[in-house]
Amino acid sequence: MRPVDRVDYNQVSTGPLPPAPPTPTGREGLWERRPSGWVLAKVRSGRGPARGVPHAPECAEAPEGVPLLDVRRALDIAEKPGTQLCTLCGCAQELTPLLSAFDHITDS
């Protein structure tokens, strides 16, 4: 980090941050609130291959009894044409940034 020119930092606190409040489950961090993974609901409509909809396991729209997908497999599925990421459970909000994270990298 570098200071910004012509900005006065004399009023900026440099002390430690207060401790974070405990989570209701007693666990720390967002990622520990649900299983680490996604589940795939296959949807067949009309002709052609079935399309998939990844969900968080606790999503009301998620199928039961299907295996958890790790992040790599979920991203592979998310890149396929016809795949829709669930917006109810946050799957779209979690995976979309990962799908486009490296779009700016080129072979120069």
LUMMI-924008 format. One line per field, with one value per residue (C-alpha): x, y, z. Coordinates in steps of 0.05 Angstrom, whole numbers, plus 5000, padded with zeros to 4 digits. Layout:
! residues N
c1 <- c(X ...)
c2 <- c(Y ...)
c3 <- c(Z ...)
! end
This chain:
! residues 108
c1 <- c(5000 5022 4994 4952 4983 4952 4913 4920 4924 4932 4861 4865 4863 4921 4898 4876 4805 4756 4743 4688 4622 4612 4570 4504 4534 4598 4638 4682 4676 4623 4651 4638 4563 4548 4582 4638 4609 4549 4497 4472 4398 4390 4334 4309 4263 4246 4300 4374 4417 4395 4418 4442 4428 4481 4454 4482 4463 4415 4377 4302 4310 4369 4357 4367 4414 4462 4537 4571 4611 4677 4692 4731 4674 4622 4661 4667 4592 4578 4618 4575 4522 4452 4475 4440 4468 4417 4406 4363 4418 4478 4510 4510 4540 4596 4614 4606 4666 4708 4687 4710 4769 4822 4788 4838 4899 4926 4982 5025)
c2 <- c(5000 5071 5136 5178 5246 5306 5262 5274 5209 5240 5221 5149 5098 5050 5005 4933 4917 4894 4818 4794 4775 4700 4666 4633 4564 4581 4569 4621 4642 4640 4577 4534 4548 4497 4437 4457 4440 4442 4393 4387 4385 4356 4386 4354 4395 4375 4348 4351 4338 4352 4417 4427 4475 4475 4491 4496 4431 4466 4502 4487 4472 4423 4349 4302 4243 4268 4273 4339 4370 4403 4473 4448 4402 4456 4506 4455 4445 4520 4533 4485 4516 4511 4510 4560 4577 4581 4651 4631 4598 4640 4590 4643 4695 4647 4615 4673 4713 4649 4637 4706 4715 4702 4733 4790 4744 4738 4699 4761)
c3 <- c(5000 4987 5015 4968 4951 4987 5037 5112 5151 5220 5240 5217 5273 5273 5330 5322 5299 5351 5352 5306 5339 5346 5293 5316 5305 5342 5278 5246 5173 5119 5086 5146 5148 5093 5062 5016 4949 4904 4879 4808 4788 4718 4678 4615 4571 4500 4455 4465 4524 4595 4623 4694 4750 4806 4876 4946 4982 5029 4973 4971 4896 4905 4893 4951 4952 4899 4911 4927 4870 4887 4861 4800 4777 4792 4749 4692 4693 4699 4635 4593 4548 4577 4649 4694 4762 4818 4844 4903 4942 4922 4874 4819 4865 4887 4820 4771 4796 4793 4721 4699 4746 4693 4632 4634 4627 4556 4523 4511)
! end
